[in-house]
C-alpha cells in the first residue's frame, strides 16, 4: 500500500469523537482528510479547520464539518505532512505553499501529528528548498537580502506567473543544502522585513511523527 496512506490511516485512527481537528495540506494530508471523511460517514463526530483553501475543499467534499476560527477554542490534533524530517524531528514544510497557515495551526494545536513516507526522513534539513513566504511589496529587495545567505534562491512560479499563496503572498524557494541551526536560520530570515514566515518547523512544535514505508510497515518515530 502507498506508505503515505499507511501513515495517514494511523493518524486518523487516533482521532476521537468530539475532537476539533486541524487539517494539513499536500498529498499525505489529503489522504488523512479522505480517511477522516470515511470515519465521519461511519458515525465519527468531529469539527475541523483547514490550513489551505485546497484542504477546505477536500474536507467539504469528504463531508467533514468546517468551523470558523471564531468558534475554535482549541485544536486537539493537527495532522499534516512534511517535506523533510531530520533526526531531531525538525521539519521543512511548505512544498505546497501553505506554510504560514500550517504553522499557525501547528503552533496552536495541542498535538501536532506529522505523517509522511520514509523518503522524507533525512539526516539534516536543507536539500529540499526551504519555502519563505514574502510580502509582494518590494519583494525584490527582500529576495536580495535573503540571497546574501548561503542558499540558491528562486521565486516560485506557476505557468510563468508568480505563485500566490492563499494569503496573497509570494514564495521564495531557498536551497541551503545543509541547514546547520534550524532555530537561528528561522530567526534570521524572519528578522528581514517583508518575510512573513518560513517553512522551518522546529521540533518543539512536533508531538508525534508517523512514518509509513514500502514494506507496508507504519512506525511512530517520535512521540513527545
Ligand atoms: C504543504 O504546504 C506542505 O507543507 C506539505 O505538508 C508538504 O509539502 C508535504 O507534502 P506531501 O504530503 O504532498 O508530500
Boltz pocket constraint, residues with backbone or C-beta under 6 A from the ligand:
constraints:
  - pocket:
      binder: B
      contacts: [[A, 24], [A, 25], [A, 26], [A, 27], [A, 28], [A, 29], [A, 80], [A, 81], [A, 82], [A, 83], [A, 92], [A, 93], [A, 94], [A, 95], [A, 96], [A, 97], [A, 98], [A, 99], [A, 102], [A, 115]]
      max_distance: 6.0
